[in-house]
Amino acid sequence: MDAAPSGPATTREFMLGEGAGTGGGTQPMQLGVGPQHPAMHGIIRIVTELDGEVIRKADVEIGYLHRAFEKDCEVGGWNNAIPYTDRLNYVSPLINNFGYCAAVEKLLGITVTERCQYIRVVMAEISRICDHLTCVGASSMELGAFTVFLYMIKAREFLWELVEEVTGARLTISYGRVGGVKADLPPAFGDQMRAAFKQVREVLEEVHRLLTGNRIFMDRMVGVGALSRDETIAYAITGPLLRAVGVPYDVRRAQPYDAYDRLDWQVVTQTAGDNYARYLVRMAEMEQSMRIAEQALDHMPGGPINVDHEGRPLDPAAYVDQGKQGKTEGLLLIPITLSPNLAGQDRAAQARVNAHDKRVVLPPKETTYGSIEGLMNHFMLIMEGYGIRPPLGEAYSAVEGANGELGFYVVSDGTDRPYRVRCRPPCLPPLAALHRMIEGEWIGDLIPTFGSVNMIGGELDR
């Protein structure tokens, strides 16, 4: 007699789990989830092997959004890399800006002003809240809680208006600068921030009522996607996923930078390590971030910039015309009324928010427009072949991103452009461990687990 067939006769039978199989048993089915899938963000492919609806094996493929971030940073000057960092974790770009700038400043051996440190803290925490709002809102929507998504995006809008007020943009903000920031905070920023935080807290309270004790939500989240403490550490996972297994590691506390060691705040932890624990960590971290930002604003030195001092303000065009005509006597003592895109870049603001080092920081607009020395200084920092020129060497600096430790490693060969830029993306280790989180789970639980990782493609693939 002929031997019984050892497997399905056709590809269709294999994909449908049909065919004789070995010993008459069922065949596992391979199912590809993504990259063209609403929950895979278009850039992740997970090849699953299913036994019924249970995932027995999973292979996570990344790299669909590789855009050569690290090599692009090596093409232009040191400050030219800042717009590229915006597009790493584009949900919290301010943290990316400040992390990269901190690495270059470490290489240069310069320290930003105290006011700049507090500004960076305030803006980074606003950016962190935006990231967590997006993560929790989108993950909830993928489970059917569309109302929560709308509430969270509404709260994020309040914060994006703050970001736009300070930086001039909402998403790709390019606000950081080596040696400081683009501009100072607007005079009314404090009141605007407190009003926005009041609205955000109301939204978070409403979401707690909708989700935190919701029976359906808890059934989909509690005990799902869990990773043990030892595995989490072994995979070098940081951020909310690490704190969700009870490890109180936070770069802001472990290796303090800017003004974090001068503020009173708590590192939030849970112990279960499942999707629900990660949700609770992010919800609590948003409150801590608002607490940090409010303290930083209260303790910020220098206060609001006072631009109303003696002298008749001139518009920049008239200021430049006088300089061209040689009418420079007393010109540097006259204030100018800057256009909105240059607001906060006057001399008083520059002195407060940027390092006092003309080798690194662009001169104030009054100095650029009103003196040949300032104009030359400006051009020397802009022209190709000149610019910022750190000494030979290398430096690594890390900040606490919304997803964990965000590190930048920079190498200088003494020229005006980086020899090497390397980014340590915080969401790469969780993606490496994703297969461990979803194997043995139902196929329907893949979506909330993937959402709890908060994968950001620009940061992951770079």
C-alpha positions in Angstrom: 0.0 0.0 0.0 1.1 3.5 -0.6 2.2 5.5 2.4 -0.3 8.1 3.7 0.4 11.7 2.7 2.5 13.4 5.4 1.1 16.9 4.9 -1.4 19.0 3.0 -1.4 18.6 -0.7 -1.6 22.2 -1.7 -0.6 25.6 -0.3 -4.3 26.5 0.1 -4.9 23.4 2.3 -1.9 24.3 4.4 -3.1 27.9 4.9 -6.6 26.7 5.8 -5.2 24.0 8.1 -6.7 21.3 5.9 -5.2 18.0 4.7 -4.3 14.6 6.2 -1.3 15.8 8.2 0.7 13.4 10.3 -1.5 10.9 12.1 -4.6 12.6 10.9 -4.0 15.6 13.2 -4.6 19.3 12.4 -1.9 21.4 10.8 -0.7 24.7 12.2 -1.7 27.8 10.2 0.6 30.6 9.3 -0.9 34.0 9.4 0.9 37.2 8.5 -0.2 40.3 10.5 1.0 43.4 8.8 2.7 45.4 7.5 -0.6 46.4 5.8 -2.7 46.2 8.9 -4.5 48.9 10.9 -2.7 47.9 14.1 0.8 47.4 12.6 1.2 51.1 11.6 2.3 49.9 8.1 5.8 49.1 9.1 5.8 45.9 11.2 5.2 42.4 10.0 4.5 39.6 12.5 4.4 36.1 11.0 2.4 33.9 13.4 2.0 30.2 13.6 -1.5 29.4 14.9 -3.0 26.4 16.6 -6.6 27.4 16.3 -6.6 30.9 17.7 -3.5 30.4 19.9 -0.2 31.8 18.8 2.4 29.1 19.1 5.2 30.9 17.4 5.8 34.4 16.2 8.5 36.1 14.1 8.6 39.9 14.3 10.1 41.7 11.2 11.2 45.3 11.4 13.0 47.6 9.0 10.1 48.8 6.8 10.7 52.5 7.7 14.5 52.6 7.6 15.4 56.2 6.5 19.2 56.4 7.2 18.9 58.8 10.2 22.4 58.1 11.5 24.1 58.6 8.1 22.0 61.7 7.3 23.2 63.3 10.5 26.8 63.0 9.3 26.1 65.0 6.1 25.5 68.4 7.5 26.7 70.5 10.5 26.1 69.5 14.1 22.9 71.6 14.4 21.6 70.3 11.1 20.8 66.9 12.7 18.1 68.4 14.9 15.3 68.3 12.4 16.2 64.6 11.8 15.8 63.9 15.6 12.3 65.4 15.4 11.4 62.5 13.2 12.6 59.7 15.5 9.8 59.6 18.1 7.7 62.1 16.3 5.1 61.9 19.1 7.6 63.4 21.6 10.1 65.2 19.5 11.3 67.7 22.1 12.9 64.9 24.1 14.8 63.8 21.0 16.1 67.3 20.4 17.4 67.7 24.0 18.9 64.2 24.1 21.0 64.9 21.0 22.0 68.4 22.1 23.1 67.0 25.5 25.4 64.5 23.8 27.1 67.2 21.6 27.3 69.6 24.6 29.0 66.8 26.6 31.5 66.5 23.7 32.1 70.2 23.7 32.4 70.4 27.5 29.8 73.2 27.8 26.9 73.6 30.2 23.6 75.3 29.3 22.2 78.1 31.5 20.1 77.2 34.5 17.0 78.7 32.9 17.6 76.6 29.8 17.7 73.5 32.0 14.4 74.3 33.5 12.9 75.1 30.0 14.1 71.8 28.7 12.5 70.0 31.7 9.1 71.7 31.1 9.0 71.1 27.4 10.2 67.5 27.7 7.5 66.7 30.2 4.8 68.2 28.1 6.1 66.1 25.2 6.1 63.0 27.4 2.4 63.5 28.3 1.6 63.9 24.6 3.3 60.6 23.9 1.5 58.7 26.7 -1.9 60.3 25.7 -1.4 59.0 22.1 -0.3 55.5 23.3 -3.2 55.0 25.7 -5.8 56.6 23.4 -4.8 54.6 20.3 -4.4 51.3 22.2 -7.9 51.8 23.7 -9.4 52.6 20.3 -7.9 49.3 18.9 -9.9 47.5 21.7 -13.1 49.3 20.7 -13.0 52.2 23.2 -13.2 54.9 20.6 -14.6 57.5 23.1 -11.3 57.3 25.1 -9.3 57.9 21.9 -11.3 61.1 21.2 -10.9 62.3 24.8 -7.1 61.6 24.8 -6.6 63.4 21.5 -8.6 66.4 22.8 -6.2 66.5 25.8 -3.2 66.3 23.5 -4.5 69.2 21.5 -4.4 71.4 24.6 -0.7 70.5 24.9 0.1 70.9 21.3 -1.2 74.4 21.4 1.4 75.0 24.2 4.1 73.5 22.1 3.2 75.6 19.1 3.2 78.8 21.3 6.8 78.1 22.3 8.3 76.5 19.2 6.2 77.7 16.3 5.2 74.2 15.3 3.2 71.3 16.6 4.9 68.1 15.7 8.3 68.6 13.9 9.4 71.4 16.2 13.3 71.7 15.8 13.4 73.6 19.1 16.6 72.4 20.6 20.0 73.9 19.8 23.5 72.8 20.8 24.2 75.1 23.7 20.5 76.0 24.5 17.1 76.3 22.8 15.7 78.2 19.9 13.9 80.9 21.9 12.7 81.7 25.4 9.2 80.9 26.7 6.5 83.5 25.9 5.5 85.8 28.7 2.0 84.2 29.2 3.2 80.7 29.0 2.9 79.9 32.7 -0.8 80.7 32.8 -1.5 78.9 29.6 0.3 75.8 30.8 -1.6 75.6 34.1 -4.9 76.1 32.2 -4.0 73.3 29.8 -2.9 70.9 32.7 -6.3 71.5 34.4 -8.1 70.3 31.3 -5.7 67.4 30.9 -6.3 66.3 34.4 -10.1 66.4 33.9 -9.6 64.1 30.8 -7.5 61.7 32.7 -10.0 61.5 35.5 -12.7 60.8 33.0 -10.6 58.1 31.3 -10.0 56.4 34.7 -13.8 56.2 35.2 -14.2 54.8 31.7 -11.4 52.3 31.6 -9.5 51.5 34.8 -12.2 49.5 36.4 -14.0 48.5 33.2 -14.7 44.8 33.2 -14.3 44.4 29.4 -11.1 46.4 29.4 -9.6 44.5 32.3 -10.5 41.1 30.7 -8.5 42.2 27.6 -5.6 43.6 29.5 -5.0 41.8 32.9 -2.6 38.9 32.6 -2.2 39.5 28.9 1.2 40.1 27.2 3.1 39.6 30.4 6.9 39.5 30.6 8.8 38.5 33.7 11.1 40.8 35.5 14.2 38.7 34.6 13.2 38.6 30.9 12.6 42.3 30.8 16.0 43.0 32.3 17.7 40.4 30.0 16.2 42.1 26.9 17.6 45.5 28.1 14.1 46.9 28.1 13.7 50.3 29.9 10.9 52.8 30.4 7.3 52.0 31.3 7.7 48.3 30.4 10.6 48.0 32.9 8.8 49.9 35.6 5.7 47.8 35.0 7.6 44.7 36.4 8.7 46.6 39.5 12.1 47.9 38.5 12.3 51.6 39.5 14.8 52.6 36.9 14.4 56.0 35.3 17.3 57.9 33.7 15.9 61.2 35.2 16.5 59.7 38.7 19.4 57.2 38.1 21.6 59.7 36.1 20.1 63.1 36.7 20.4 65.7 34.0 19.0 69.3 33.6 17.0 70.1 36.7 15.4 66.8 37.6 17.4 66.3 40.7 16.1 69.6 42.1 12.4 68.7 41.8 10.1 66.5 43.9 8.6 63.6 41.9 8.1 59.8 42.1 9.2 56.9 39.9 5.9 55.0 39.2 6.1 51.2 39.3 3.8 48.2 39.1 4.6 44.5 39.5 2.5 42.4 37.2 4.4 43.2 34.0 1.2 42.7 31.9 -0.6 45.1 29.5 -2.8 46.5 32.4 0.3 47.3 34.5 1.8 49.2 31.6 -1.4 51.1 31.2 -1.4 52.1 34.9 2.2 53.2 34.7 1.6 55.5 31.8 -1.5 57.0 33.4 0.4 57.7 36.6 3.4 59.0 34.8 1.3 61.7 33.1 0.3 63.1 36.5 4.0 63.0 37.6 5.0 64.8 34.4 2.5 67.6 35.1 3.8 67.7 38.7 7.4 68.1 37.4 6.6 70.7 34.8 4.6 72.8 37.3 7.5 72.7 39.8 10.1 73.6 37.1 8.0 76.6 36.1 7.7 77.8 39.7 11.5 77.4 40.3 12.7 78.7 36.9 15.2 81.5 37.4 15.0 84.8 35.6 11.2 85.0 35.3 9.5 86.2 32.1 11.5 88.3 29.7 10.9 92.0 30.0 11.3 93.6 26.6 9.9 97.0 27.5 13.0 99.0 28.5 14.2 102.4 27.6 14.6 103.2 23.9 12.4 103.3 20.9 11.9 99.8 19.4 12.7 99.5 15.7 11.5 96.9 13.3 14.2 94.6 11.9 14.1 96.1 8.4 14.8 99.7 9.7 17.5 98.3 12.1 19.3 96.6 9.1 19.0 99.7 6.9 20.6 101.9 9.6 23.5 99.4 9.9 24.0 99.4 6.2 24.2 103.2 6.1 26.9 103.2 8.8 24.5 104.7 11.4 25.6 102.3 14.1 26.1 104.8 17.0 24.0 103.5 19.9 22.3 101.0 17.6 23.0 98.0 19.9 21.3 99.8 22.7 18.0 100.1 20.8 15.6 97.2 21.2 14.0 95.7 18.0 10.5 94.3 17.6 11.2 90.9 16.2 8.7 89.1 14.0 6.8 86.1 15.6 9.2 83.5 14.1 12.1 85.3 15.8 10.4 86.2 19.1 12.5 85.1 22.1 15.8 85.4 20.2 16.7 88.9 21.4 19.7 89.6 23.5 18.0 89.4 26.8 16.4 86.0 26.0 19.6 84.6 24.5 21.6 85.4 27.6 19.1 83.4 29.7 18.6 80.4 27.6 21.8 79.8 25.7 25.4 79.0 26.7 27.6 82.1 26.6 29.9 80.6 24.0 30.1 82.3 20.6 31.9 79.2 19.1 28.6 77.3 19.5 25.6 79.7 19.8 24.3 82.1 17.2 24.5 85.7 18.3 21.3 87.6 19.2 19.5 89.2 16.3 20.4 92.8 17.5 24.1 91.9 17.4 23.8 90.2 14.0 21.9 93.1 12.5 23.7 95.9 14.2 27.4 95.1 14.1 29.9 93.7 11.6 31.3 91.5 14.4 27.9 89.9 15.1 27.3 89.4 11.4 30.7 87.7 11.0 30.0 85.5 14.0 26.7 84.5 12.6 28.2 83.6 9.2 31.1 81.7 10.7 28.6 79.4 12.5 26.5 78.9 9.4 29.0 78.6 6.5 30.0 75.1 5.4 33.5 74.3 6.6 33.2 76.4 9.7 30.3 76.1 12.1 30.5 74.3 15.4 33.7 72.3 15.7 33.9 70.1 18.7 37.4 68.7 19.6 38.4 65.2 18.6 36.6 62.7 20.8 33.4 60.9 21.5 30.5 61.1 24.0 27.4 59.3 25.0 24.5 60.9 26.7 21.1 59.5 27.6 17.8 61.0 28.5 14.5 59.4 29.6 12.3 59.1 26.5 8.7 58.3 26.6 9.5 54.7 25.9 12.7 54.4 27.9 16.3 55.3 27.7 17.0 57.3 24.6 20.8 57.6 24.1 23.0 59.4 21.5 26.6 58.5 20.8 28.5 61.1 18.9 32.0 61.1 17.5 34.0 64.1 16.4 37.0 64.2 14.1 37.5 67.9 14.7 35.5 69.1 11.7 32.2 71.0 11.4 30.1 67.9 10.9 29.7 64.7 12.9 32.0 61.8 12.1 29.5 59.4 13.6 26.1 59.6 15.2 24.5 56.6 16.8 21.0 56.4 18.4 20.0 54.0 21.1 16.2 53.7 20.4 14.2 52.8 23.5 11.5 50.8 21.6 13.9 48.4 19.9 14.4 46.1 22.9 10.6 45.7 23.5 10.2 44.7 19.9 12.9 42.1 20.2 10.9 40.6 23.1 7.5 41.0 21.5 7.4 37.4 20.4 7.8 36.3 24.0 4.9 38.5 25.0 2.5 37.1 22.4 3.4 33.4 22.1 0.9 31.3 23.9 -1.7 34.1 23.8 -4.8 34.4 21.6 -4.4 36.0 18.2 -6.9 38.7 19.4 -4.6 39.6 22.2 -1.8 40.5 19.8 -3.3 43.9 19.2 -3.4 45.2 22.8 0.0 43.8 23.5 1.5 45.5 20.5 -0.2 48.7 21.5 1.2 48.5 25.1 4.8 48.4 23.6 4.1 51.8 22.0 6.3 51.1 19.0 7.3 54.3 17.0 8.6 53.4 13.6 10.8 56.5 13.1 12.7 55.7 16.3 12.7 51.9 15.8 14.1 51.7 12.3 15.8 55.0 12.1 
